[in-house]
Amino acid sequence: MNSHIHLHWLTPEEGGRKTSIRGGRYTPTARFAGEQDQFSVVLEFSQDCPANPTAGTMRLLFPDLVDVQRRILPGAALEIMEGARVVARCVIESSEQMPAVAAAR
């Protein structure tokens, strides 16, 4: 499942990254805003160094996380993590559900 996302990078003063992402793909962990459980995601951008704010796509690194996939719906808020540190805030703009996930509902 690919989801279209809107991402806001935190500044270094807010605890975010000190350097920009290099390349169009970034594989951090994420969690639903305010929760503790993290999962790995793949973020893809059309540009080398994402601007702020950034549009892109997101998918789960491990797509068999059905419970997580069910919650990735338009309007869902995520925190993009590097270890225990939040580096960006993400909102799901649109989502393409996989047939297996839609059938499991």
C-alpha positions in Angstrom: 0.0 0.0 0.0 1.3 3.4 -0.9 0.0 6.5 0.9 0.4 10.0 -0.2 1.8 12.1 2.7 2.4 15.6 3.8 5.5 15.9 6.0 6.8 18.7 8.2 10.4 18.3 9.2 11.3 19.6 12.8 14.1 22.1 13.0 17.3 21.1 14.9 16.0 23.4 17.7 12.8 21.4 17.9 14.8 18.1 18.1 14.8 17.4 14.4 17.7 16.5 12.0 20.7 18.7 11.7 21.2 17.6 8.0 18.8 17.1 5.2 18.0 13.7 3.7 20.2 12.8 0.8 18.5 11.0 -2.1 14.8 10.4 -2.8 14.3 7.4 -0.3 14.4 7.4 3.5 13.7 4.4 5.7 13.0 5.5 9.3 10.6 4.2 11.9 7.3 5.9 12.6 4.5 5.7 15.1 1.0 7.0 15.3 1.0 10.4 17.0 1.0 10.2 20.8 1.6 6.4 20.8 4.8 4.4 21.6 4.8 1.4 19.2 7.0 2.0 16.3 7.1 0.4 12.8 9.4 0.8 9.9 8.4 2.8 6.9 9.8 3.7 3.5 9.3 7.4 2.5 9.9 8.4 -1.1 10.3 12.0 -2.4 10.6 13.3 -5.9 13.5 15.6 -5.0 16.9 14.9 -3.5 16.7 17.1 -0.4 13.1 17.5 0.7 11.9 21.0 1.4 9.8 21.9 4.4 6.9 21.0 4.1 7.4 18.0 1.9 5.0 15.9 -0.2 5.8 12.2 -0.9 4.7 8.7 -0.5 4.9 6.2 2.3 4.7 2.5 2.6 5.4 0.0 5.3 8.7 -1.8 5.1 7.0 -4.9 6.4 3.5 -4.9 4.7 2.3 -7.9 6.7 1.6 -5.5 9.7 -2.1 -5.7 8.9 -3.2 -3.9 12.1 -1.0 -0.9 11.3 -2.1 -0.9 7.6 -5.7 -0.7 8.7 -5.0 2.5 10.5 -3.2 4.3 7.7 -6.2 6.2 6.5 -6.5 9.8 5.2 -6.1 12.2 8.1 -4.0 9.9 10.3 -1.2 11.6 12.0 2.2 10.0 12.4 5.5 10.9 13.9 8.7 10.1 12.0 11.4 8.8 14.3 15.1 8.3 14.4 15.6 6.2 17.5 13.6 7.8 20.3 13.7 11.2 18.7 10.8 12.7 16.6 12.3 14.3 13.4 9.1 15.0 11.5 5.3 15.0 11.7 3.4 13.4 8.9 -0.3 13.4 7.8 -1.7 10.8 5.5 -3.4 12.6 2.5 -4.7 9.6 0.7 -4.2 5.8 0.9 -4.4 2.9 -1.5 -5.6 -0.1 0.6 -4.2 -3.5 -0.4 -7.0 -6.1 -1.3 -6.0 -8.4 1.6 -6.4 -5.5 4.1 -9.7 -4.4 2.7 -11.0 -8.0 2.7 -9.8 -8.5 6.3 -12.1 -5.7 7.6 
